[in-house]
Amino acid sequence: MLKGRTRSVMVLMFIMMFVFVTACSATDTKAVQTTASPDNAAVTTAPVVKELPEITLTVFSMTANYAGEQPGWFAKMIKDKFNIKLNIIASNLAGGAAKTATMMASGDMGDLVVFGTNGKDYQDAIKAGLLLDWNKDGLLEKNGPNIMKNAGQAVEANKKQFGGGTAVYGVGHAVGNGDGPSEGAEMVFGPNIRWDLYQKLGSPKIKTLNDYLPLLKKMQELEPKSDTGRPTYGFSLWSDWDPNYMTLAKVIAQFNGYQDGDGFNPGDLILTSATENKAQGLLEENSYYMQGLKFYYDANQMGLLDPDSLTQKFSDASNKFKDGQVFFSHFPWLDNVYNSPEHTSVGKGMQLVPFEDEKVQSYGLNPYGGNRVWAIGSKAKDPARIMQFMDWMYSSKGMVEWNYGPKGLAWDIKDGKAYVTDYGWKALTSNTEPVPAEFGGGTFKDGTNQINNSTLNNSMINPDTNEPYDYLLWSSTLSRPTNPVVKSWREAMGAMTAKEYFVKNNMVAVNRPTFTGTAPLTPPSDIQQKQSEIGKTIKEYSWKMVFAKNDAAYTKLKEQMLTKAKGLGYDEVVKFQLEQTEKTVWAAK
C-alpha cells in the first residue's frame, strides 16, 4: 500500500502530465517537443497531425518550374507529417522579374519564399519588411534545431550579411562542410557522350575540346537515325536558359575551371577562375565564352548542330536526348533521359568521356550556404509550422525522405545502411514510374518536391548511415550488379564514378568558399541598365555567329557584336564587375 506522501507525489505527477499533454494538444505548432539524439543534438519530434488544422501554404519560388498545388508522394508526405498543402507560385512561369515586383508591391510575398539569389530582390524584401525575422519570439530556436545543427554557419552568415548582426531573414541552400568537390557521384558538368558508339570507334584519345567534333561526326555516320528514325546530331542546344549570354557557350568555361561571375556579386559579363584570382571578360579575345561560340559554329559547319537549337526549349531538346538524336551532353544528369533500362540493357548509353586538358569546375562545399535563400513571409499564416517543415528538410531523415520519397517505396534500410528498392531503380532513373495510391499516386517525377531548391549538400555524410545522402554513392549502390554500360565504363576508366575519375586524375577546379561578412553589392541603376542592353546584344549575336553561313560571315558578326556591346558600355560594366570581385571575393581568399 502506498504511503500518503508517495501517493500524493504520483497524483501530482499525473496531473502535470495531463496538463502538459492537454496543453500541447490544444495549441498549434508553436509548442515543439524536442528529444536528444544519440549525439546529443536536438531533434524535432513530429507534431500530432490530427490535432493540427490543415493549412495551405502559399510558396512563392523564384526557382520553381511548376505552378499549382504540390502533387503526389511529396504532397502526401508533408500532409501526413505537418497537415499542410503547398500552393506554388513560380515566377519563372508568370513573368519572371515582373511577377516578383508584383508580389513585393502587394506587401505579401506568401508564406514560404524562395529567392533565386541573395541580391537586390532579397535585400529589397528585407528593407520593405516583407520577410520575417527568425529570431522574433524565438521562432528559430524553438522550431529549427536541425537547421541550427546542420546549417548553423549559414544562419550566422545570413545574420551578419543581411540582419545587422541580430536578425535572421533566411538560410542559404546546399550547405556543406569539407574540402574537395561538392558534387556526388556525378559532377555538374561533363562532357558525356554515347559510350557504346565511342567504343565501336576504338575509344580514341580526346586531348582538347575540338577533338570531339571529328569523333561526333563519325558517330553520326555510324548511327544517322534515332530510335524513331529522326536525324541524329552531335549537339542539340536550347535558348530558354539564356540570361545575358548563350548559356551553353558559357558552359565551355566550366569545362575549364571558370564560372560566370564570381559566385558572390551580381555580374555575369566576367568569367572567374575557381582556384586563382584570374578573370576574363566574356567577350575578351579567346575567352572561354568566345571559344564556345566558335566550337558550336564549327559543329554547325560539319552538320553536327541541331537546326532547331535557336528556337526550341529545354523540354524539346530533352525529348531528343530520350529518342537518341543527340550524342553530346553538357550535363551528366541529362544522361538519365537516354539511359533507360531499355537502352542500357542492350549496351547503349551516355557516359563521361572528358578531354585530357579538362579542369571541370566544382562549386565546392560551402558552410555559409549558396545564394538561393529560404525565407518566411512577414504575413505568414503559421510561422512555427513553416519553420518545422523547413527544419525537417534540413534534417538527416528529412534529406533522404524529401529527395527519394517515403521509406519503403524507392529506398529502405537494412543493417543500418540505405539501399534502393527494385521499385526505386525504376523510379529514380526514369522518373516516370507510377506511384502506388497509398503513397500519393501519380508518377514519381511529378511527385518530387516542386519548390526546386536544396537544403544540405547531397554529398554530405548522413549520420544515420555514415554514408553520403546521394544514393549513387551508397555502398549498396556501388556494390550492386550494374548495367552493361556502367560496367564497361568502370572497367575502361578505372573508377567507380565520374567524380572519382576526375579527382584521381587531378581534373577538378574546386571553388573555395568565401565569406566577406557583407551583403553582395547591388549595382547602380545605370550599370544594371547597361548590362541588360549589352546582354540582349550578346545573346542575339552569339546565336547568329553559331549559325553563320561561313567564316567571313562569322567574323563580321563577331565584329558587329563587339562594336555594339562596347558602344552600350561593355568595358565600363566589366570594369565595375572586376572591381567588385577584387574588393570582396579575391580580398577574402
N, C-alpha and C positions, 0 to 999 in steps of 0.2 A: 504493500500500500504506500502511495506517495506521501511524503511529508508535505505539510502545508506550504512551506517556502518553495520547495521544488515544484509543486503543482502550480503555484502562483507564477513562477518564472516561465513555465511551459505555456500556461494560458496567455501570458503577456507576449511571448514569442509568437504564438499562433495568431493573436490579434494583429501584431506588427506585420507578419507575413500576409495576412488577409488584406490589411490596409495597403501594403505595398503592391500586391497583385492587382487589387481593385483600382488603385490609382493609375498603375501602368495601363490597365485595360481601358480606363476611361479617357485617357489622354490620347493625343495624336502622337506622331513620331518624334516630338521634341524631347521625349524622355527615351534614352537609348541605354540598354544594359550592355556592359562590356565584361568580357572574361579574359583570363590570362592564357595566352598560347604557350606552347612548350618553351619558346624563347622569351617568355615574359612580356611579349608585346601585346598591346591591347587589340582585340578583335571584336568587331561589332557583332552582336547577336541579332539575327534577323527578327524584326518585329512580327507579332502575331497578325497576319494579314487580315483574318476575318474580323478583327477589331478596328481595322483602318477603313475610312471611307475611300471609295475609289475616286481617283482624280486623273484628269487628262492633262499632262504637261505639254505646254507649247514649247517646242525645241526649235530655236532659230539657229540653223547651222550654215555657216559660210563655206563649209567643206562638203556638205551632203550633195549627192546626185540623185536623191529620191525625195519626193514630197508627198505628204499624206500621213495616214496612220501607220505606225510601225506594224508590219505583219509577221506572221509565222512564229517560229520557235523562240526567237528573242522576245517577241511580244508576250508570249505565254509565260516565259521565264520571269520577266520583271513584273508581270501581273501577279504571279504566284508569290513572288518574294516581297513586293512592295505595294501591290494593288494599284499600280499606275499604268496608264497608257501614254503613248507618245504621239503627238501630232507634230510632224516635222515640216518646217518651212525652210526650203532650200533656196538661198539667194541665187545660187548658180542657175536655177531653173525659173527664176522670177525677176529677171532684170539686173542681176549682179549688184553693182555698187548702188544703183538706183533703189533697189529693194532695201538694201541696208540703210540708206539715207531715209527712206520712208519709215522704217521701223524706229529709227532713232528720233525722227521728228514727232512720232506718235507719243513718245515718252514711255513706251513699254516695249522692251526687246524680247519679251517672252519669259518663260520660267527658267529654262536652261539655254545658255547661249554658247555657241562655239565660234570663235574667231579664227579666220584663216591665218592671220598674222597678229603680232602684238604691236602693230604700228598705229597709224592715225585713227582708224575706226575704233580700235580698242581703247586707245588713250582718250579719244573724244567721249566715248561712252562713260568712262570713269569720271571725267570732268563734268559731264551733264547729270551725274547722279543716277545713271541708268543701271548700274551694277551694284550688287550687294557686297558689303564688306563682310568677309567670312569670320572676322573676329568679333562682329557685333553679337552680343548676347551669348558669346561662347559657342557660336554655331559650329565652327571647325573643330574646336576642342572636344565638344560633346558628341559630334556625329562623324568625325573624319579621322579615326585612329589609324586606318590603313594608309590614308593619304599622308599623314604625318610620319608614319613609319617608313613608307616606301618612296615618298616624294618630298621629304622634309626640306631638302636643299632647294627644290623647285619652289616651294611655298615661300621660303625665306628670300629667294631671289625676286619673286613677284612683289613681296612686301617692300624690299629695298628699291626696286626699279619703278614700281607704279603706285605704291601705297605710302610713300613718305616715311617708310620705316615702321609704320604702325598698322596700316590697313592691308588686307589681303583681298584682291579682286579676281582671283582665279589661280589656276595652276597650268603649267605647260604640258605638252604631250610628249610621248616617247621618252620618258625619264629612264635613265640608266647610269650605272657606275662601272668604271673599269677602263682598261686600255684595250686597244685593238679595235677591229671593225664592229660596228653596232648591228650589222645585219645577221640574219640567222643562217640557214643552210645556203641560201642564195644571196648574192649581192643585189643591190637595187638595179644595177646596170650590167649588161652582158659584155660583148655581143654573144648571142646564141644563134646557132644555125641548124639546118637539118642534118642531124648527126648521121643518119643512115646514108644519105647521099654523099656526105663528106667522106665516109669510109669507102664507099664504092669508088670514089675518085682518088683513092690512095692516101687520104689524110695528109695532104700537102702542108708544109710549114707556112704559117702566116706571120710575117715579120711586122708589116705595117698595116694600117687601116686600109690602104688602097689595094692591098693584096686580096681582099675579099672579092673585089669586082670580077676578075677573071674566074675565080672559083665559083661565084654565084652564076656566072654565065654558063659554065659547064653544067651546073645543077639544073639550070633552066632547060638546057639542051637534053639532059638526061630525063627530066620529068617536065615536059612542056604543058601538061594539063593537070588540073587539080582533081580531087575526088569526084567532083560533079562535072568535069570536063571543061572547066573555065581556064583561061590562060594563067600561067604562073609568073611570078616576078621575084626579084631579089628583095625589093622593098615595097611596102605599101604604107604610106605616111598619112597623117591626118592633121588638119589645121585648127580644130576646135580647142586645142590646148594652148594655143599661141597667146602669150601676153604681149610683150613689146619686142618680140623676136619670133623666129621659127623654132619652136621647142625642140624638134628632133634634130636640128642642126646644132643647137646648144648641147645636146647630149654627147656629141662628139668630144666636147671639152671634159665631160665627166668620165669618158674613157681614158682621159689623160691627166686625171688628178686635179682638175679645176672645177669650180662651180660658178653658177650665175650669182652675182652679188658676193657679199662676204659672210652670209649666214646670220647677220645681226641687223645691219642697217638696211632700210629700203633702198633699192637701187639695182637695176638689172642691166645696165649698159656696160658693166665691167664683169670680167671673169677673174676669180682669185684662186690661187693655189691652196690646196688643203694643208700642205705641210710647210710652205715657205711664205715669207712676206713678199709675194710677187703677184702682179696683176696684169691683165690685158684689157684694153678697150675692145668692146665687142667687134667693132669694125676695123680694128688695127690690122695692118697688112700681115697676113699669115697667122692671125689669131685662130684659135681652135674653132671658133664660130665660122670664120671665113673658110677654113679648111672643110668644115661640114657642108657648106653650100657647094663647094667645088666637088666634093665627094658625091653628092646626090646629082649634081649636073652630069658628072662623068657616068654615073649609073644610068641616067636617063638616055644619054647618048648611046649606051650599049643595049638599050631596050630592057633594062632591069627595074625601072621605076614604074609602078602602077600609075597610069594616066589619071586615075580618079583621086590621086593623093591631095590635090589642092582643094577639091570641093567636098570630099567625104568627111564624115566624123569618125571618132574613135570606134564607135559601135560598128560602123561599116567595115573598117579595117579589121576589127576583131572577128567578124564573120568570115572574112577572107583567110585569116590565120586558121580558123577552125576547119575550113574547107581544104587547107593545104595549098593555097595560092601563093603563100609568102615563105621565103626561105631564110630571112634575116630578121631577128628580133632584138630590139634595143633593151627590152626589159624581160628578165627571166620569168617573172610571174605571168607574162603573156603566153609563155610556152604551154601552160596548162590548157589553154583553149584548143591547141592542136594535140597535146599529149593525152588523149583519151585512151582508155583501155583498148578500144577498137584499133587504134593506131599502134600503140606501144606493144601490144601482144604479138604483132607481126613485124616488130623491129623498126617501126617508123617513129621518129620523134625529134624534137628540138632539144639541143643541149649546148652548154657553154663551149665555145672554141675561141679563146682570146687571141689577140695578136701579141707577138713577143715583146713589142715596145710598150704594151699597155700598162697603165697605172690607174686602176679603176678607183674612182672616188668613193669613200665611205664617209657618212655623216658623223660617225663616231658616237660613243656613249656620252650622254650629256646629263649630269646630275641636276642641272638647272632647268631641264626640260626644253623642248622645242618651242617654236614660236606660235604654234596653234594652241589657243587658250580655251580651257573650260571655265565658264563663269556662270553666275546665277543672276538673273534679272532682279532689279530692285523691287519689282512688284510681284515677285514670285508667290504662287499660292501657298506652298508648303516648303519653305527653305530647308527645314530639317530633313524631310523625306528626300528631297533632291540631293542633299549632301550625302545621305546614306546610300542613295543609288550610285552616286559618283564614287563614294568610298568603296563600295563593293567592286566597282570596275578597276580600282587601284589596288585591290587585294589579290593575294595569290590565288585564292579559289575563284574569285570573280574573273581574273585574267583568263583562266582556262575556259570557264563557262561562257563568257560573252564572246570569246573568239571561236570556240569549237562546239558550242551548244551544251545542253544538259548532260551530265554524267549518265552513261548508259546508252547514249544514242550514237554519236560519232567517236566517242572515246570512253575509256573506263580505266580503272586502276587494278593492278594485280601485283602482289608482293611489293607494294609501296611505289611502284613505277607506273606511269601513264602509258597507255597504248591506244592505237587507233583500231576501232572495231571494223569488221568486214563492211558494215554499212558506211563507216567513216571513210574508208578508202574509196568508195564510190562518190560520196557526198563532198569530201574535201578536195577532190581533184576535178571532178566535172561540175560540181556545184548545182546541177540541175536535178539531183536525186530527190524524189518525193519524200516528204517528211510524214511519218505516221501521225494520225489525228491527235493522239494523246500527247504528242509533243508540240502541237501547234499547227500541223498541216502545211500545205503549200510546198514549195521546193526549198531545199537547204539554202540556196543562194539568196532567194527572196527573203528568207527569214533572218539573214545576218543583220547585225546592228547597222542600221541605215544612217546613223548620225555621221559616220565616216570620220572618226577621229580616234586616236590611240591614247593609251594611258601610260603603261610601263612598256619599256622596250622589250620586244619579243625574244631577244637573245639573252635576257637576264635569267638568272637561275631561280627556278621555282623552289622555295624552301620546303614545300610539301613533298617533292620528289627528288630534289637535288639534281635536277636536270633543267635545261632551258625550257621556256614556255613554248618555243617553236617546235611543233610536233615533228618537223622534219629532222630535228636534232635529238629526239628521244632515242635512247638506246634500243628500245623495242622497234623503232622505225629503221635504224641503221643496220640492225641485225636481221631484219625481215627479208625473206626472198623477194627480189625485186623484178621488175620487168626487163626484157632483153635489152632495151635501150639504155637504161641506167646501168645495168650490169656491164655492158660493153664500154660505156663511158668511164666507169670507175676503173676498169682494168686498163684501159688505154691511158688515162690521165694520172693514175696513181694516187687518187684522192677519193674520199667518200662523198664530199660535197664540193660545190663550186667555191664556197668560202675557203675551205681547207686548201684547195688548189691555189687560189690567189695568195693566201697567206704563206704557204710553203715556198712559193716561187717569188716572194717579195714583190708582188704586183698590185699592192694596195696603197693608196694615199689616204690616210685617216685624218679627218678634221679634228683639231684639238678643241675641246670645249672652252668657251670664252665667257667670262662674266665680268662686265665692266662696272656693275653697280648702278648704272644709269639706264634709262629707257632709250630705245632707238630714237634718233632724231627724226622728226617729221620734216621732210624737205620743204623749203619755202614754196609758196604757190607758183611763182614763176618757173622754178625748176621743175615742179610737177607738171605744169602745163607743157613745157618744152619737151620733157621726157615722153609725155603722152603722144605728142605730134611726131616726135622722132620715131617712136615705136611703130606708129602707123606706117611710116615710110619704110622702116626696116622690114616689117612684115611683108608689105606689098612687093618690094623689090627682091627680097630673098626668094620668094616663090617664083617670081619672074625669072630670076637668074637660074634657078634649078631647072626650069623648063625652057630655057633659052634655046633658039634654033641651032646655034653654032658658037664657036669660040669668040668670034667677033661680036656677036650679039651679047654673049655673056659679059665680056669685058666692058662693052658700052653700058649695059645695065648696072654693072658694078660701079662704074664711074658716076652714073646718074644718082645712084643711091648715096654714095659718099658726098657728092655735091649738095644734094637736097638735105641730108642729115646734118651736115656741117652748117648749112645755111639756117637751119632751125635751132642751132645752138648745141650740137652734139659735143663739141670739145668742152664747152662750159659745164655741161651736165656730167660728163665723165670726170672732169677735174674735181667737181664738187663731191662726187661719189668716192673717188680715190682719197680725198682729204678726210672724209668721214671714216673710211676704213683705217687710215693711218692713225687717226686720233683715238680710235676705240679698239677695234679688234687687234690690230697689229701692236698697239701700245700695251695691250693686256697680255700678250703672249710672250 
